Amino acid sequence: MSSTAPSPSSVTAPATSAPLSSELCGEAADRLHGRSTRLNVTRILNVRYFLFLAHPSPRGSERPSSPSPSAQATVNAPTGSASGLPDVVVVGVGDWPLWLRVVVAVDADRPTCGCGGVVHRHGIREVMLVDLPSFGRPARLVWRKQRWRCQRCGRCWSDENPEIGTSRCLLTTRAARWVTVQVGRHGRSVAKVAADLGCNWHAVMDAVVAVGEQLIDHPDRIGAVTALGLDETLFARVGRFRTQWWSTQIVGVRRGQLLDVVPGRDPSGPCRWLAARDQTWRTRIEWGTLDLSASYRAVFDTMLPDAIQVADPFHVVKLANTALDECRRRVQDPRPSRPP
């Protein structure tokens, strides 16, 4: 008996060549390693903000509706392997009050220890992970991990398989892919996605941050850029006194792609980011757009001296209107002007 579920990376997200494609989501999740579950405000806001803006919907079109996960994950085959998982053996399926409990095991070869000692089985450890819903109900995947012990050195360890899940993520790998697509691409709230899976907010957010960081750091995400834009944004208000945190958005202007978000609005952040790119990548940049800020002009003058700087039309019109208003007030002021 086994469970089959269409992979969220192939069902929920339409095929596209955009940087944050569904294939890339699955590829990054397959390489997912254990991440810290202690999140701070900066990491949460940065990943959600980045995932949402780095993959915008085409202009004039609405975001695609996200199908219910229960329509994507079903247990409907008595034999075979689970889609999105490696070859697993389904030990049993239990109908619990709050969720459907699927117990699986993996037939793994006997490992070897670095000391060269004989390795023996050392019991079973059950790990419960949040999985995609089945039959319209939340599901829990119980992974019966085989424990091993070396007779010579006494070291003990359990089987690991990142295609099923990781030690520090409460979701299965395929569920982590799905929630990342839902939050990052479809713009759904973390609370609603957590309600679909029948788990808490932190479990979903941990998975989104873990997979999202892999997507952000993927080397193929940033291609060749010929027009680079810098702009400041009020990133968040933090603390009791609502302290303003500013950030600088680095954008590929021609494709409308958000390349990165660096803290602050001084030239040090963008300069460090550009210094991390190779010289060939920087020499391809022919145009630089900015908002007439002195700090951003310093970035282009220092790091991209050959790029033609283009002022943002909004700020040009704003400065022209400000100058016109000052001239109008001076001319229409009935009071006599003061002597110089």
Secondary structure, DSSP 8 states (H G I E B T S, - for coil): -EEE---HHHHTS----STT-HHHHHHHHHT-----S---HHHHHHHHHHHHHHS---TT--------GGGT-EEEESSS--TTS-S-EEEEEEE-SSSEEEEEE--------TT---EEEEEEEEEEEEEEEETTEEEEEEEEEEEEEETTT--EEE---TTT--TT-SB-HHHHHHHHHHHHTS---HHHHHHHHTS-HHHHHHHHHHHHHHHHT-TTSS---SEEEEEEEEEEEETTTTEEEEEEEEEETTTTEEEEEEESSSTHHHHHHHHHS-HHHHHT--EEEE-S-HHHHHHHHHH-TTSEEEE-HHHHHHHHHHHHHHHHHHHH--S-----
